[in-house]
Amino acid sequence: MPAAPLRRQALKKCQTPPYAHGTIRPETQDMNSTKPRILLCACGLTPQVVTETLYVLLREGGESVPDEVHILTTDTGRRIVQNKLYGTASPMTDLCREFGAGDRVRRGMDMVHVLGGTTPLEDIRTTGDNARAGECIFELVRDLVSRSRSLHVSLAGGRKTMGFLLGTALQLLGREQDELSHVLVASPFESKPDFFYPPRNVQEYTFQSRETGEWYTLPASAARIELARLPLIRLGDRLELPRTAPDGGFDEAVATARRAVEVPMVTLDLGERTLQVGNGATQLTALEAAVYHAMLDAALSRCRTGATPGNCRWCFTEPRTLPMDLILADMAAAYGQYSSQYERVREQLSNLRDVGGWFRQKRTAINAKLQALSQGHVAFIASHRQYGNSSYGVCLPRNRITINRPE
């Protein structure tokens, strides 16, 4: 099935359940102070990761405490969450009550989001499942970001694919206040099925040694649970992504992010005298094209960093060392070696007293034209000053430069 129909199908099916307690929607209330702090946990077959994550946040207190706890899982995971977290014996309720947050932290099955929506996914096992999961996760994160004061995402549960997609979605949509984490539980508590957090009314837990088979006990206070905050590149405030579906889905968001961070192709056409950066182009004069050609030629011939742009200055040139022969050759190709235009430029260059001032004028004119392009800044002629001398160049990797010469 083509990608676009598959995405639309996933969006149609991935409808999140209604929100409890009349939670304020962004269209009716835009004051951040009234929006909830939301915890979203990925969950597979071990729902303990939800209570363990919430336990650390409650223990930290203050602004770490969420107002709502949402769970992302498969249909199999939903049944397990219902039985183990929200059944007759509810570790989630017990945990909140122990910290005096029974009424503050909203939770429940209406905040459990199943991948696939009206056609729930039992698991992520095929490429089709993967595509549907990606769209559903992206739409869920987009919705929670739009209606929350802050969003804390825990990747501890579920398949690796789910965690990766969830983390990617948060990077694309996340704001400065949003967080990504993984809960860490020390052995042997991490592998104990009936351990959800260290409750105050349980003094000891019994374990069986894997090496000897002998049984032993440890106090609940020995359980060490930590929350590792993961590095997160927050692009939500930097990317111009559609705020609602179906204008833009997961694939479109990834493509937008790539365009924003990848260096576009820069193409100088000496015959047409055009400079193209990505999808935008500007017209240069013959002399401006020749000067820019000299900058690109230096980048291609003297760059030592290969395909990776950086802060090096190997290809930068001082105006007094500009390849005037290359500039004159381009002018001859543009107008003819015996033309008045060529002769005028040749005479001007041979009589220059202030090469630096002449070059800076050309640089200013070229950069002004690049400024009008959406990605033109990546192709600016940059300057570097050291020990009283200024040098100039373009900070472009060699594999993003193309020079088209007239035939």
BANULO-43999 format. One record per residue (C-alpha): residue number from 1; x, y, z. Coordinates in steps of 0.05 Angstrom, whole numbers. Last residue first. Layout:
N
{i: NUM c1: X c2: Y c3: Z}
...
***
This chain:
407
{i: 407 c1: 597 c2: 488 c3: -452}
{i: 406 c1: 585 c2: 538 c3: -396}
{i: 405 c1: 609 c2: 513 c3: -328}
{i: 404 c1: 564 c2: 483 c3: -275}
{i: 403 c1: 595 c2: 484 c3: -206}
{i: 402 c1: 565 c2: 437 c3: -153}
{i: 401 c1: 579 c2: 440 c3: -78}
{i: 400 c1: 545 c2: 396 c3: -25}
{i: 399 c1: 597 c2: 340 c3: -28}
{i: 398 c1: 653 c2: 389 c3: -13}
{i: 397 c1: 625 c2: 409 c3: 54}
{i: 396 c1: 605 c2: 482 c3: 59}
{i: 395 c1: 631 c2: 538 c3: 104}
{i: 394 c1: 644 c2: 588 c3: 49}
{i: 393 c1: 707 c2: 631 c3: 53}
{i: 392 c1: 739 c2: 695 c3: 75}
{i: 391 c1: 802 c2: 718 c3: 111}
{i: 390 c1: 812 c2: 780 c3: 154}
{i: 389 c1: 879 c2: 801 c3: 182}
{i: 388 c1: 890 c2: 837 c3: 248}
{i: 387 c1: 920 c2: 778 c3: 284}
{i: 386 c1: 859 c2: 736 c3: 266}
{i: 385 c1: 793 c2: 755 c3: 233}
{i: 384 c1: 748 c2: 704 c3: 201}
{i: 383 c1: 695 c2: 722 c3: 150}
{i: 382 c1: 638 c2: 682 c3: 119}
{i: 381 c1: 614 c2: 683 c3: 47}
{i: 380 c1: 543 c2: 660 c3: 59}
{i: 379 c1: 521 c2: 592 c3: 31}
{i: 378 c1: 487 c2: 566 c3: 94}
{i: 377 c1: 450 c2: 633 c3: 100}
{i: 376 c1: 414 c2: 621 c3: 34}
{i: 375 c1: 366 c2: 570 c3: 63}
{i: 374 c1: 302 c2: 611 c3: 56}
{i: 373 c1: 332 c2: 655 c3: 1}
{i: 372 c1: 331 c2: 731 c3: 8}
{i: 371 c1: 395 c2: 730 c3: 50}
{i: 370 c1: 431 c2: 699 c3: -10}
{i: 369 c1: 422 c2: 764 c3: -49}
{i: 368 c1: 449 c2: 805 c3: 9}
{i: 367 c1: 507 c2: 756 c3: 16}
{i: 366 c1: 527 c2: 768 c3: -57}
{i: 365 c1: 525 c2: 844 c3: -50}
{i: 364 c1: 563 c2: 845 c3: 15}
{i: 363 c1: 616 c2: 798 c3: -13}
{i: 362 c1: 625 c2: 842 c3: -74}
{i: 361 c1: 635 c2: 904 c3: -31}
{i: 360 c1: 681 c2: 865 c3: 15}
{i: 359 c1: 724 c2: 845 c3: -45}
{i: 358 c1: 735 c2: 917 c3: -67}
{i: 357 c1: 752 c2: 939 c3: 4}
{i: 356 c1: 802 c2: 883 c3: 12}
{i: 355 c1: 834 c2: 895 c3: -56}
{i: 354 c1: 848 c2: 968 c3: -38}
{i: 353 c1: 897 c2: 995 c3: -89}
{i: 352 c1: 865 c2: 960 c3: -150}
{i: 351 c1: 898 c2: 978 c3: -216}
{i: 350 c1: 904 c2: 908 c3: -245}
{i: 349 c1: 833 c2: 891 c3: -222}
{i: 348 c1: 801 c2: 951 c3: -254}
{i: 347 c1: 840 c2: 942 c3: -319}
{i: 346 c1: 817 c2: 869 c3: -325}
{i: 345 c1: 745 c2: 889 c3: -307}
{i: 344 c1: 743 c2: 942 c3: -362}
{i: 343 c1: 776 c2: 896 c3: -413}
{i: 342 c1: 725 c2: 841 c3: -400}
{i: 341 c1: 666 c2: 888 c3: -408}
{i: 340 c1: 697 c2: 920 c3: -471}
{i: 339 c1: 701 c2: 852 c3: -504}
{i: 338 c1: 765 c2: 821 c3: -530}
{i: 337 c1: 768 c2: 761 c3: -482}
{i: 336 c1: 694 c2: 745 c3: -492}
{i: 335 c1: 636 c2: 766 c3: -447}
{i: 334 c1: 621 c2: 708 c3: -400}
{i: 333 c1: 681 c2: 663 c3: -415}
{i: 332 c1: 728 c2: 723 c3: -411}
{i: 331 c1: 696 c2: 742 c3: -344}
{i: 330 c1: 706 c2: 671 c3: -318}
{i: 329 c1: 779 c2: 672 c3: -340}
{i: 328 c1: 787 c2: 740 c3: -306}
{i: 327 c1: 761 c2: 712 c3: -239}
{i: 326 c1: 807 c2: 651 c3: -246}
{i: 325 c1: 867 c2: 695 c3: -260}
{i: 324 c1: 849 c2: 739 c3: -200}
{i: 323 c1: 858 c2: 680 c3: -154}
{i: 322 c1: 848 c2: 719 c3: -89}
{i: 321 c1: 912 c2: 724 c3: -48}
{i: 320 c1: 904 c2: 797 c3: -29}
{i: 319 c1: 832 c2: 784 c3: -8}
{i: 318 c1: 854 c2: 734 c3: 45}
{i: 317 c1: 827 c2: 664 c3: 32}
{i: 316 c1: 791 c2: 613 c3: 74}
{i: 315 c1: 796 c2: 540 c3: 52}
{i: 314 c1: 834 c2: 515 c3: 112}
{i: 313 c1: 791 c2: 555 c3: 160}
{i: 312 c1: 762 c2: 502 c3: 206}
{i: 311 c1: 697 c2: 515 c3: 243}
{i: 310 c1: 660 c2: 456 c3: 216}
{i: 309 c1: 629 c2: 426 c3: 154}
{i: 308 c1: 636 c2: 351 c3: 146}
{i: 307 c1: 644 c2: 322 c3: 76}
{i: 306 c1: 719 c2: 324 c3: 73}
{i: 305 c1: 751 c2: 362 c3: 130}
{i: 304 c1: 815 c2: 383 c3: 94}
{i: 303 c1: 785 c2: 434 c3: 46}
{i: 302 c1: 837 c2: 463 c3: -2}
{i: 301 c1: 812 c2: 446 c3: -72}
{i: 300 c1: 737 c2: 445 c3: -64}
{i: 299 c1: 731 c2: 501 c3: -14}
{i: 298 c1: 780 c2: 544 c3: -53}
{i: 297 c1: 741 c2: 533 c3: -117}
{i: 296 c1: 677 c2: 552 c3: -81}
{i: 295 c1: 706 c2: 619 c3: -60}
{i: 294 c1: 735 c2: 633 c3: -130}
{i: 293 c1: 668 c2: 615 c3: -161}
{i: 292 c1: 636 c2: 666 c3: -114}
{i: 291 c1: 681 c2: 720 c3: -144}
{i: 290 c1: 665 c2: 698 c3: -215}
{i: 289 c1: 590 c2: 696 c3: -202}
{i: 288 c1: 594 c2: 766 c3: -172}
{i: 287 c1: 632 c2: 790 c3: -234}
{i: 286 c1: 580 c2: 761 c3: -282}
{i: 285 c1: 523 c2: 791 c3: -241}
{i: 284 c1: 485 c2: 743 c3: -198}
{i: 283 c1: 413 c2: 718 c3: -201}
{i: 282 c1: 384 c2: 681 c3: -141}
{i: 281 c1: 359 c2: 610 c3: -131}
{i: 280 c1: 316 c2: 573 c3: -80}
{i: 279 c1: 302 c2: 499 c3: -75}
{i: 278 c1: 366 c2: 481 c3: -40}
{i: 277 c1: 414 c2: 538 c3: -50}
{i: 276 c1: 419 c2: 559 c3: -124}
{i: 275 c1: 467 c2: 612 c3: -149}
{i: 274 c1: 452 c2: 636 c3: -220}
{i: 273 c1: 499 c2: 665 c3: -271}
{i: 272 c1: 466 c2: 626 c3: -328}
{i: 271 c1: 533 c2: 603 c3: -356}
{i: 270 c1: 569 c2: 603 c3: -289}
{i: 269 c1: 516 c2: 560 c3: -256}
{i: 268 c1: 534 c2: 556 c3: -182}
{i: 267 c1: 498 c2: 500 c3: -145}
{i: 266 c1: 493 c2: 495 c3: -69}
{i: 265 c1: 460 c2: 430 c3: -46}
{i: 264 c1: 426 c2: 436 c3: 22}
{i: 263 c1: 462 c2: 423 c3: 88}
{i: 262 c1: 417 c2: 379 c3: 131}
{i: 261 c1: 386 c2: 406 c3: 194}
{i: 260 c1: 321 c2: 439 c3: 171}
{i: 259 c1: 309 c2: 395 c3: 111}
{i: 258 c1: 317 c2: 334 c3: 155}
{i: 257 c1: 268 c2: 362 c3: 206}
{i: 256 c1: 216 c2: 374 c3: 151}
{i: 255 c1: 225 c2: 302 c3: 125}
{i: 254 c1: 216 c2: 275 c3: 196}
{i: 253 c1: 152 c2: 316 c3: 204}
{i: 252 c1: 125 c2: 292 c3: 137}
{i: 251 c1: 137 c2: 219 c3: 156}
{i: 250 c1: 103 c2: 229 c3: 223}
{i: 249 c1: 41 c2: 263 c3: 197}
{i: 248 c1: 24 c2: 331 c3: 168}
{i: 247 c1: -40 c2: 363 c3: 145}
{i: 246 c1: -81 c2: 303 c3: 170}
{i: 245 c1: -74 c2: 318 c3: 227}
{i: 244 c1: -64 c2: 380 c3: 271}
{i: 243 c1: -9 c2: 428 c3: 291}
{i: 242 c1: 25 c2: 429 c3: 224}
{i: 241 c1: 101 c2: 432 c3: 234}
{i: 240 c1: 143 c2: 495 c3: 228}
{i: 239 c1: 204 c2: 468 c3: 264}
{i: 238 c1: 240 c2: 509 c3: 317}
{i: 237 c1: 193 c2: 508 c3: 376}
{i: 236 c1: 182 c2: 433 c3: 372}
{i: 235 c1: 254 c2: 417 c3: 358}
{i: 234 c1: 277 c2: 394 c3: 427}
{i: 233 c1: 341 c2: 353 c3: 421}
{i: 232 c1: 336 c2: 308 c3: 483}
{i: 231 c1: 390 c2: 278 c3: 527}
{i: 230 c1: 358 c2: 226 c3: 573}
{i: 229 c1: 338 c2: 237 c3: 645}
{i: 228 c1: 354 c2: 173 c3: 682}
{i: 227 c1: 303 c2: 160 c3: 736}
{i: 226 c1: 327 c2: 119 c3: 795}
{i: 225 c1: 298 c2: 63 c3: 837}
{i: 224 c1: 339 c2: 28 c3: 891}
{i: 223 c1: 300 c2: -24 c3: 930}
{i: 222 c1: 335 c2: -36 c3: 997}
{i: 221 c1: 279 c2: 0 c3: 1034}
{i: 220 c1: 233 c2: -58 c3: 1017}
{i: 219 c1: 275 c2: -102 c3: 1062}
{i: 218 c1: 309 c2: -161 c3: 1029}
{i: 217 c1: 295 c2: -235 c3: 1039}
{i: 216 c1: 330 c2: -299 c3: 1018}
{i: 215 c1: 313 c2: -364 c3: 983}
{i: 214 c1: 367 c2: -412 c3: 959}
{i: 213 c1: 370 c2: -433 c3: 886}
{i: 212 c1: 446 c2: -428 c3: 888}
{i: 211 c1: 462 c2: -385 c3: 827}
{i: 210 c1: 394 c2: -356 c3: 810}
{i: 209 c1: 381 c2: -338 c3: 882}
{i: 208 c1: 308 c2: -339 c3: 901}
{i: 207 c1: 277 c2: -275 c3: 928}
{i: 206 c1: 230 c2: -256 c3: 984}
{i: 205 c1: 209 c2: -184 c3: 996}
{i: 204 c1: 207 c2: -150 c3: 1064}
{i: 203 c1: 171 c2: -95 c3: 1103}
{i: 202 c1: 110 c2: -84 c3: 1060}
{i: 201 c1: 63 c2: -30 c3: 1087}
{i: 200 c1: 107 c2: 28 c3: 1064}
{i: 199 c1: 106 c2: 6 c3: 992}
{i: 198 c1: 172 c2: 2 c3: 953}
{i: 197 c1: 148 c2: 5 c3: 881}
{i: 196 c1: 114 c2: -43 c3: 832}
{i: 195 c1: 144 c2: -109 c3: 857}
{i: 194 c1: 98 c2: -169 c3: 845}
{i: 193 c1: 135 c2: -193 c3: 783}
{i: 192 c1: 205 c2: -190 c3: 813}
{i: 191 c1: 257 c2: -179 c3: 758}
{i: 190 c1: 276 c2: -107 c3: 773}
{i: 189 c1: 277 c2: -121 c3: 848}
{i: 188 c1: 339 c2: -165 c3: 844}
{i: 187 c1: 372 c2: -122 c3: 818}
{i: 186 c1: 369 c2: -46 c3: 815}
{i: 185 c1: 311 c2: -10 c3: 781}
{i: 184 c1: 326 c2: 42 c3: 728}
{i: 183 c1: 271 c2: 85 c3: 698}
{i: 182 c1: 284 c2: 116 c3: 630}
{i: 181 c1: 271 c2: 189 c3: 615}
{i: 180 c1: 251 c2: 242 c3: 565}
{i: 179 c1: 231 c2: 312 c3: 587}
{i: 178 c1: 190 c2: 370 c3: 562}
{i: 177 c1: 202 c2: 441 c3: 589}
{i: 176 c1: 242 c2: 466 c3: 528}
{i: 175 c1: 189 c2: 441 c3: 480}
{i: 174 c1: 182 c2: 374 c3: 445}
{i: 173 c1: 149 c2: 362 c3: 378}
{i: 172 c1: 204 c2: 331 c3: 335}
{i: 171 c1: 245 c2: 306 c3: 394}
{i: 170 c1: 182 c2: 279 c3: 427}
{i: 169 c1: 164 c2: 241 c3: 364}
{i: 168 c1: 234 c2: 211 c3: 360}
{i: 167 c1: 230 c2: 188 c3: 432}
{i: 166 c1: 163 c2: 154 c3: 420}
{i: 165 c1: 187 c2: 122 c3: 356}
{i: 164 c1: 249 c2: 95 c3: 391}
{i: 163 c1: 210 c2: 70 c3: 451}
{i: 162 c1: 158 c2: 35 c3: 408}
{i: 161 c1: 212 c2: 2 c3: 365}
{i: 160 c1: 249 c2: -21 c3: 427}
{i: 159 c1: 186 c2: -58 c3: 448}
{i: 158 c1: 147 c2: -37 c3: 509}
{i: 157 c1: 169 c2: -5 c3: 574}
{i: 156 c1: 225 c2: 42 c3: 597}
{i: 155 c1: 214 c2: 99 c3: 548}
{i: 154 c1: 184 c2: 149 c3: 597}
{i: 153 c1: 158 c2: 214 c3: 569}
{i: 152 c1: 148 c2: 276 c3: 612}
{i: 151 c1: 103 c2: 329 c3: 580}
{i: 150 c1: 97 c2: 400 c3: 605}
{i: 149 c1: 41 c2: 451 c3: 609}
{i: 148 c1: -2 c2: 404 c3: 570}
{i: 147 c1: -56 c2: 408 c3: 516}
{i: 146 c1: -14 c2: 417 c3: 453}
{i: 145 c1: 41 c2: 370 c3: 477}
{i: 144 c1: -9 c2: 315 c3: 492}
{i: 143 c1: -41 c2: 321 c3: 423}
{i: 142 c1: 26 c2: 321 c3: 386}
{i: 141 c1: 49 c2: 262 c3: 428}
{i: 140 c1: -13 c2: 222 c3: 410}
{i: 139 c1: -9 c2: 240 c3: 336}
{i: 138 c1: 64 c2: 219 c3: 332}
{i: 137 c1: 51 c2: 154 c3: 369}
{i: 136 c1: -7 c2: 136 c3: 323}
{i: 135 c1: 33 c2: 153 c3: 260}
{i: 134 c1: 93 c2: 112 c3: 282}
{i: 133 c1: 50 c2: 53 c3: 305}
{i: 132 c1: 15 c2: 51 c3: 238}
{i: 131 c1: 81 c2: 50 c3: 200}
{i: 130 c1: 110 c2: -4 c3: 246}
{i: 129 c1: 48 c2: -47 c3: 240}
{i: 128 c1: 53 c2: -43 c3: 164}
{i: 127 c1: 127 c2: -61 c3: 168}
{i: 126 c1: 107 c2: -122 c3: 208}
{i: 125 c1: 113 c2: -146 c3: 280}
{i: 124 c1: 91 c2: -89 c3: 325}
{i: 123 c1: 43 c2: -124 c3: 374}
{i: 122 c1: -30 c2: -136 c3: 389}
{i: 121 c1: -47 c2: -74 c3: 349}
{i: 120 c1: -117 c2: -47 c3: 361}
{i: 119 c1: -165 c2: -33 c3: 303}
{i: 118 c1: -205 c2: 24 c3: 333}
{i: 117 c1: -140 c2: 57 c3: 357}
{i: 116 c1: -80 c2: 22 c3: 325}
{i: 115 c1: -34 c2: 30 c3: 385}
{i: 114 c1: -74 c2: 30 c3: 449}
{i: 113 c1: -76 c2: 93 c3: 492}
{i: 112 c1: -90 c2: 83 c3: 566}
{i: 111 c1: -118 c2: 148 c3: 595}
{i: 110 c1: -190 c2: 123 c3: 597}
{i: 109 c1: -162 c2: 63 c3: 635}
{i: 108 c1: -146 c2: 106 c3: 695}
{i: 107 c1: -104 c2: 164 c3: 721}
{i: 106 c1: -112 c2: 234 c3: 748}
{i: 105 c1: -58 c2: 253 c3: 799}
{i: 104 c1: -86 c2: 305 c3: 848}
{i: 103 c1: -140 c2: 263 c3: 882}
{i: 102 c1: -96 c2: 206 c3: 907}
{i: 101 c1: -35 c2: 250 c3: 914}
{i: 100 c1: -22 c2: 242 c3: 988}
{i: 99 c1: 43 c2: 204 c3: 974}
{i: 98 c1: 17 c2: 138 c3: 1000}
{i: 97 c1: -50 c2: 151 c3: 965}
{i: 96 c1: -16 c2: 158 c3: 898}
{i: 95 c1: 21 c2: 92 c3: 907}
{i: 94 c1: -41 c2: 54 c3: 930}
{i: 93 c1: -81 c2: 79 c3: 870}
{i: 92 c1: -27 c2: 58 c3: 821}
{i: 91 c1: -17 c2: -9 c3: 857}
{i: 90 c1: -91 c2: -24 c3: 845}
{i: 89 c1: -118 c2: -88 c3: 876}
{i: 88 c1: -187 c2: -96 c3: 845}
{i: 87 c1: -155 c2: -82 c3: 778}
{i: 86 c1: -124 c2: -17 c3: 753}
{i: 85 c1: -50 c2: -33 c3: 752}
{i: 84 c1: -46 c2: -108 c3: 744}
{i: 83 c1: -110 c2: -128 c3: 709}
{i: 82 c1: -123 c2: -66 c3: 667}
{i: 81 c1: -49 c2: -57 c3: 652}
{i: 80 c1: -45 c2: -129 c3: 629}
{i: 79 c1: -106 c2: -122 c3: 584}
{i: 78 c1: -77 c2: -58 c3: 554}
{i: 77 c1: -10 c2: -91 c3: 542}
{i: 76 c1: -42 c2: -143 c3: 497}
{i: 75 c1: -77 c2: -88 c3: 459}
{i: 74 c1: -11 c2: -51 c3: 452}
{i: 73 c1: 14 c2: 4 c3: 497}
{i: 72 c1: 18 c2: 78 c3: 512}
{i: 71 c1: 1 c2: 98 c3: 583}
{i: 70 c1: -22 c2: 167 c3: 607}
{i: 69 c1: -13 c2: 193 c3: 678}
{i: 68 c1: -44 c2: 261 c3: 692}
{i: 67 c1: -27 c2: 317 c3: 740}
{i: 66 c1: 46 c2: 299 c3: 741}
{i: 65 c1: 92 c2: 309 c3: 801}
{i: 64 c1: 160 c2: 335 c3: 778}
{i: 63 c1: 138 c2: 407 c3: 791}
{i: 62 c1: 144 c2: 397 c3: 866}
{i: 61 c1: 157 c2: 326 c3: 889}
{i: 60 c1: 221 c2: 285 c3: 877}
{i: 59 c1: 188 c2: 225 c3: 912}
{i: 58 c1: 126 c2: 233 c3: 869}
{i: 57 c1: 170 c2: 234 c3: 807}
{i: 56 c1: 208 c2: 172 c3: 830}
{i: 55 c1: 144 c2: 134 c3: 846}
{i: 54 c1: 113 c2: 154 c3: 779}
{i: 53 c1: 170 c2: 120 c3: 742}
{i: 52 c1: 165 c2: 57 c3: 785}
{i: 51 c1: 90 c2: 57 c3: 778}
{i: 50 c1: 94 c2: 59 c3: 702}
{i: 49 c1: 153 c2: 12 c3: 695}
{i: 48 c1: 114 c2: -40 c3: 735}
{i: 47 c1: 68 c2: -48 c3: 675}
{i: 46 c1: 112 c2: -105 c3: 650}
{i: 45 c1: 83 c2: -135 c3: 586}
{i: 44 c1: 93 c2: -72 c3: 545}
{i: 43 c1: 87 c2: -1 c3: 569}
{i: 42 c1: 110 c2: 67 c3: 543}
{i: 41 c1: 95 c2: 118 c3: 596}
{i: 40 c1: 67 c2: 188 c3: 586}
{i: 39 c1: 68 c2: 235 c3: 645}
{i: 38 c1: 28 c2: 300 c3: 637}
{i: 37 c1: 32 c2: 366 c3: 673}
{i: 36 c1: -36 c2: 396 c3: 665}
{i: 35 c1: -56 c2: 462 c3: 633}
{i: 34 c1: -80 c2: 519 c3: 678}
{i: 33 c1: -13 c2: 554 c3: 683}
{i: 32 c1: -3 c2: 549 c3: 608}
{i: 31 c1: -60 c2: 598 c3: 595}
{i: 30 c1: -91 c2: 580 c3: 529}
{i: 29 c1: -160 c2: 557 c3: 551}
{i: 28 c1: -217 c2: 537 c3: 506}
{i: 27 c1: -177 c2: 519 c3: 443}
{i: 26 c1: -122 c2: 489 c3: 485}
{i: 25 c1: -168 c2: 438 c3: 518}
{i: 24 c1: -179 c2: 438 c3: 593}
{i: 23 c1: -188 c2: 369 c3: 623}
{i: 22 c1: -261 c2: 354 c3: 637}
{i: 21 c1: -247 c2: 301 c3: 690}
{i: 20 c1: -223 c2: 248 c3: 642}
{i: 19 c1: -199 c2: 253 c3: 571}
{i: 18 c1: -234 c2: 217 c3: 514}
{i: 17 c1: -197 c2: 159 c3: 481}
{i: 16 c1: -144 c2: 171 c3: 428}
{i: 15 c1: -164 c2: 158 c3: 356}
{i: 14 c1: -112 c2: 121 c3: 318}
{i: 13 c1: -156 c2: 90 c3: 265}
{i: 12 c1: -164 c2: 150 c3: 220}
{i: 11 c1: -92 c2: 170 c3: 228}
{i: 10 c1: -69 c2: 100 c3: 210}
{i: 9 c1: -112 c2: 99 c3: 148}
{i: 8 c1: -85 c2: 168 c3: 128}
{i: 7 c1: -14 c2: 143 c3: 137}
{i: 6 c1: -27 c2: 80 c3: 96}
{i: 5 c1: -59 c2: 122 c3: 41}
{i: 4 c1: 4 c2: 166 c3: 39}
{i: 3 c1: 55 c2: 110 c3: 42}
{i: 2 c1: 28 c2: 69 c3: -16}
{i: 1 c1: 0 c2: 0 c3: 0}
***
